[in-house]
Amino acid sequence: MSGVNDFVVQFATVNGSGSASANRLFARSVLRMGVPVSARNIFPSNIQGMPTWFEVRVSEAGYLGCRGGVDLLVAMNPETWDHDVAGLAAGGYLLFDSTKPLPRSTQRDDLTILGVPLTALCNEAFDDPRQRQLFRNIAYVGALSALLDLDVAALEGLLSEQFRGKASLVAPNVRALQLGREYALAHLPCPLPLRVARADAVGDRVLLEGNTAAALGCVYGGATVAAWYPITPSSGIPDAFGRLCRRYRVDPATKKHRYAIVQAEDELASLGIVIGAGWSGARAFTATSGPGISLMQEFLGLAYFAEIPAVIFDVQRAGPSTGMPTRTQQCDVLACAYASHGDTKHVLLFPEDPHEAFEFGALAFDLADRLQTPVFVMMDLDIGMNEWLSAPLTWDGCRRFDRGKVMTAEALDKGARFGRYLDVDGDGIPYRTYPGTHAARGAFFTRGTSKDAMARYTEDGAAYVENMERLVRKFETAKGLVPAPVVRPARRPTDLGVVYFGSTAPAMSEALDLLERRGVDLDALRLRAFPFSDRVGEFVRAHTRVFVVEQNRDAQVRSLLAIESGVEAERLVPVLHYDGTPITARFIADAIEHRLAAATPGDRRQEVVR
C-alpha cells in the first residue's frame, strides 16, 4: 500500500493511559507540515481501563470527514487486538509494541508488520512507572515520525508549546520521541510508501472544538445567563462559556461580573432558570443532551405557549435512556421538533461543523428574541467534542442584536395598543414588554394556560384556536428567518437527489465525489434549519428518488420531511447509520449504490454499518 498525504491512521489504546495527548501531537504535526487532518476520538464512558480509539485522517485534498477503513494501525491494546487487526485494510501497516512477541493467531499475510519494543525502550530510559507509561505513547509518535517522514523539528516544537512554562517536562518528552524515532530508523523501512510530504493546503484554518466554538457564539450572541446540569457530551459548552465570561464579561473598572452561570439541580430546573431570564429580557441558554431534553419537556411547552425566548444546545449522543453517552448520533430531531405534549413546533438549527456552531450559536439568540420561542442548536458529540479543521471565526463589528418586537415606554405613552398575544401585522409575532417598562401600562400575566390576545385567561374554544393558529403563522414566518438550505448540483443532469444535515456534511462531500467517479450523479441539499424552507420541498419533488442520510435508526428527518414538506414519503429513501461512530464517506457511497441496485424506493430496510 502506498499513499502520500492521503491515508488513515488509527490508534487503538486504553482509556486513561494518556494516549490522547500523544495522538493529538501526531495529528498537529501533520498539520504543521501544511497537510489537512481530521481527528476523531472514540472513547468509552467510564474513566479508565476500557478500549479507546483515535483516528487521524490525512488528506491533502481536504476531505475532513471519516473515510472508512484504516491504512496504518498503532495497536496498543491487547484486549481489542483481533478486532483492530481485522479492520486494517489489505496491504496496510501494523505498528505494535514488540516487547512481547506478536500473537501468531492474529498475524495476517497481507500486512506489513512493524515492531518497536516501546515498553522495553521506556523501561530502560525512565525510572518512574507512570512516566514509562506516558512516554511509551510519545515513543510511538517518534516511530511514526520516521516511518511517515514527519518533520521532527515540528514535533519537538509542539512539545515545547505544550509544556510551555514547564521546562523540566520538555526534555524527557523529546527523549521519548527520539527513542522511538531512532529505533525505527535503525530497524524498520523508513520512510514507508505511506507518508507525509510537506504541502501548502491548510491555509489560515485552525483546529477548533465545537463546544468551545458554540460557547464563543453565545458570548458574541449576547448571552449573559447560562444554566445547566452536567451531562456528556454538552458540558464543555458552559465550561467554555464560563472561561470566556471571566475574560470578556467582567467590568474592567468595577471588576463586577456581568454574567450569571448556574449549575441547577437537574435539567428541568436549568431550563426553568433560562426561561425566567428570557422573560426578564436577558439572553440565556442551557446545554444538554438527549436525557436532558426528555426531562425538559414540560418547560419547553411553557416557553412555546407563553412565548418566551430560550436557547437550548443539544449535543446529541446515542440513546435511548442512558444509551451510549460517549457515542455520536443525530437521534433527538423529532424529540426536539415537537417537544412537549400538545401541538408544538420548535425551531431547530443544524450546524455542520464548529464554524457553524459558532455562527448558529450566536444567531440562535436573535431568532429566539425575534420569534419569542425556544430555539434548539442541534449539535452532536462528533462536532462538540472533537477538533475540526475550521476557517477562522469572523464577526461583523457593525452587527446589532435583533431583539424583535419589544414595546417601549415611549410607544405606550403615545397610546400604542398593547396585547401580549395580539398579532398586529399578520406574521404571528406579537409585541412583548420587559418587566418594569412602564409604571402603568404594558403589564401582562404570563401563563401556560389558554388565553386571549390580551393575555386574559379563557377557555373559550374560538380564542384558543385563534391563538394556536397564530403560533402556526409565526412558525411560517420563521421559514424566512432561519438559515437557508445549501444545494450542490451534480455535474450532469440527474433525477436522483440526496438530503443530509449536521456532522454528516464532511463525509457526504467525499461520498458525492466517490459516487461521481462510480458513475452515480446526485444533486445534494444540506438542511441547515427547521422549519424547512419551500426550497426543500421543491428539491424533493424535482427528483424521482431522494436519499435521506442521517445518523439514527428511525429515519427521523425523513419522517419530518414527509410530514412538514408535503412530499410523498415514497420518494424518500432512508440511508441510516447509528452504531455510535461518525458516519463515513465509504458507508454513504456503498449504501446508496446498494439501494440503487436494489431499485426499491420506499424500502425500509436500514443501511447500518456493523
URZI-V513221 format. One record per backbone hydrogen bond with DSSP energy under -1.0 kcal/mol. CO is the residue of the C=O (numbers start at 1). NH is the residue of the N-H. E is the energy in kcal/mol with one decimal. If there is no record, write none. Layout:
BEGIN
co: (CO:CO)
nh: (NH:NH)
e: (E:E)
END
This chain:
BEGIN
co: (3:5:7:8:8:9:10:11:12:13:14:15:19:20:21:22:23:24:25:26:27:28:30:31:33:34:36:38:40:42:50:52:53:54:55:56:57:58:59:66:67:70:71:72:73:74:77:80:81:82:83:85:89:92:93:94:95:96:103:104:108:110:112:114:116:116:117:118:119:120:121:122:128:129:130:131:132:134:135:136:137:138:139:140:141:142:143:144:145:147:148:151:152:153:154:155:156:157:158:159:161:163:166:169:170:171:172:173:174:175:176:177:178:179:180:181:182:183:184:188:193:195:202:206:208:209:210:211:212:213:214:215:216:217:218:219:224:225:226:228:231:231:234:235:236:237:238:239:240:241:242:244:245:249:251:256:260:262:266:267:268:269:270:271:272:273:274:275:276:277:278:283:283:284:285:286:288:289:290:291:292:296:297:298:299:300:301:302:303:310:311:312:313:314:314:316:318:324:324:327:332:333:334:336:337:347:348:349:353:354:355:356:357:358:359:360:363:364:365:366:367:368:368:373:375:376:377:377:379:380:381:383:384:388:390:396:404:405:408:409:410:411:412:419:432:434:450:452:453:456:460:461:462:463:464:465:466:467:468:469:470:471:472:473:474:477:478:478:486:488:495:495:496:497:498:499:500:501:502:504:505:506:507:508:509:510:511:512:513:514:515:516:523:524:525:526:528:530:533:534:535:536:537:538:540:545:546:547:548:550:551:555:556:557:558:559:560:561:568:569:571:573:575:580:584:585:586:587:588:589:590:591:592:593:594:595:600)
nh: (195:60:58:71:72:56:74:54:76:52:17:49:23:24:25:26:27:28:29:30:31:32:35:34:199:201:59:57:55:53:15:13:42:11:40:9:38:7:62:585:586:89:93:10:95:12:80:84:85:86:87:88:92:112:73:114:75:116:106:107:111:91:94:96:98:118:121:122:123:124:125:126:132:133:134:135:136:138:139:140:141:142:143:144:145:146:147:148:150:192:196:155:156:157:158:159:160:161:162:163:164:166:169:173:174:175:176:177:178:179:180:181:182:183:184:185:186:187:188:190:3:5:205:390:388:213:214:215:216:217:218:219:220:221:223:222:260:285:262:264:234:235:237:239:240:241:242:243:244:245:246:248:249:258:255:251:226:228:270:271:272:273:274:275:276:277:278:279:280:282:281:224:225:311:227:313:315:293:294:295:296:300:301:302:303:304:305:306:308:375:286:377:288:316:379:381:324:318:327:318:336:337:338:339:346:376:530:378:357:358:359:360:361:362:363:364:367:368:369:370:371:372:373:310:312:349:314:379:316:384:385:210:211:208:206:399:406:432:412:413:414:416:415:422:407:437:458:455:421:452:464:465:466:467:468:469:470:471:472:473:474:475:476:477:478:480:481:482:526:524:544:545:523:547:525:549:527:504:505:508:509:510:511:512:513:514:515:516:517:518:520:519:498:488:500:486:350:348:536:538:539:540:541:542:543:497:573:499:575:577:330:559:560:561:562:563:564:565:571:572:546:548:550:328:588:589:590:591:592:593:594:595:596:597:598:599:603)
e: (-2.2:-2.8:-2.9:-2.0:-1.9:-3.2:-3.1:-2.1:-2.7:-2.1:-1.7:-2.7:-2.6:-2.4:-1.9:-1.9:-2.2:-2.7:-1.8:-1.6:-1.8:-2.2:-1.5:-2.0:-2.7:-2.7:-2.3:-3.3:-2.9:-3.2:-3.6:-2.7:-3.6:-3.0:-2.6:-2.5:-1.7:-1.6:-1.6:-2.4:-2.2:-2.8:-2.4:-2.5:-3.2:-2.6:-1.1:-2.9:-2.9:-2.0:-1.0:-1.4:-2.1:-2.5:-2.9:-3.5:-2.4:-2.5:-1.4:-1.3:-1.1:-2.7:-2.7:-2.1:-1.2:-2.6:-2.7:-2.3:-2.7:-1.9:-1.5:-2.4:-2.3:-1.7:-2.4:-3.3:-1.1:-1.2:-2.3:-1.6:-1.3:-2.0:-2.2:-2.1:-1.9:-1.2:-2.4:-3.0:-1.9:-3.5:-2.8:-1.6:-2.5:-2.2:-2.2:-2.1:-2.0:-2.1:-2.7:-2.0:-1.3:-2.6:-2.2:-1.3:-2.5:-2.4:-2.3:-2.2:-2.4:-2.0:-1.7:-2.1:-3.1:-1.9:-2.1:-2.5:-1.7:-2.1:-2.5:-1.0:-1.7:-2.3:-1.5:-3.5:-2.9:-2.2:-2.7:-2.1:-2.2:-2.0:-1.8:-1.8:-2.6:-2.1:-2.6:-1.4:-2.6:-1.7:-2.8:-1.9:-1.6:-1.1:-2.2:-1.9:-2.3:-2.7:-2.3:-1.8:-2.6:-2.7:-2.2:-2.8:-3.0:-3.4:-2.5:-2.7:-2.4:-2.2:-1.9:-2.0:-2.0:-2.1:-1.9:-2.7:-2.2:-2.4:-2.8:-2.6:-1.4:-2.2:-1.0:-2.4:-1.6:-1.1:-1.9:-2.7:-2.6:-2.0:-2.1:-1.5:-1.6:-2.2:-1.9:-1.6:-2.7:-2.0:-2.6:-3.2:-2.1:-2.3:-1.9:-2.7:-3.0:-1.1:-1.3:-2.1:-2.0:-1.0:-1.9:-1.6:-2.1:-2.7:-2.0:-1.2:-2.2:-2.8:-2.6:-3.1:-2.0:-2.0:-2.0:-3.5:-1.5:-2.0:-2.5:-2.4:-2.5:-2.6:-2.0:-3.0:-2.9:-1.2:-1.2:-1.2:-2.7:-2.3:-2.1:-1.4:-1.7:-3.2:-2.8:-1.7:-2.2:-2.5:-2.9:-1.9:-1.1:-1.7:-2.0:-2.5:-1.4:-2.2:-1.5:-2.3:-3.2:-1.7:-1.4:-2.0:-2.5:-2.0:-2.2:-2.6:-2.4:-2.1:-2.5:-2.5:-1.8:-1.8:-1.4:-2.0:-2.4:-1.8:-2.0:-2.2:-1.7:-1.3:-1.7:-2.1:-3.3:-2.6:-1.6:-1.4:-2.2:-2.8:-2.6:-2.5:-2.7:-1.4:-2.0:-2.4:-2.3:-1.3:-2.5:-2.6:-1.1:-2.5:-2.9:-2.1:-2.0:-1.2:-3.3:-1.5:-1.9:-3.3:-1.8:-2.1:-2.3:-2.6:-1.6:-2.1:-2.2:-2.2:-2.5:-1.1:-1.8:-2.2:-2.7:-3.2:-2.4:-1.7:-3.6:-2.2:-2.2:-2.8:-2.2:-2.3:-2.8:-2.2:-1.6:-1.3:-3.1:-2.7:-2.1:-2.3:-2.0:-2.5:-2.7:-2.7:-2.4:-2.3:-2.4:-2.3:-2.4:-2.3:-2.3:-1.9:-2.1)
END
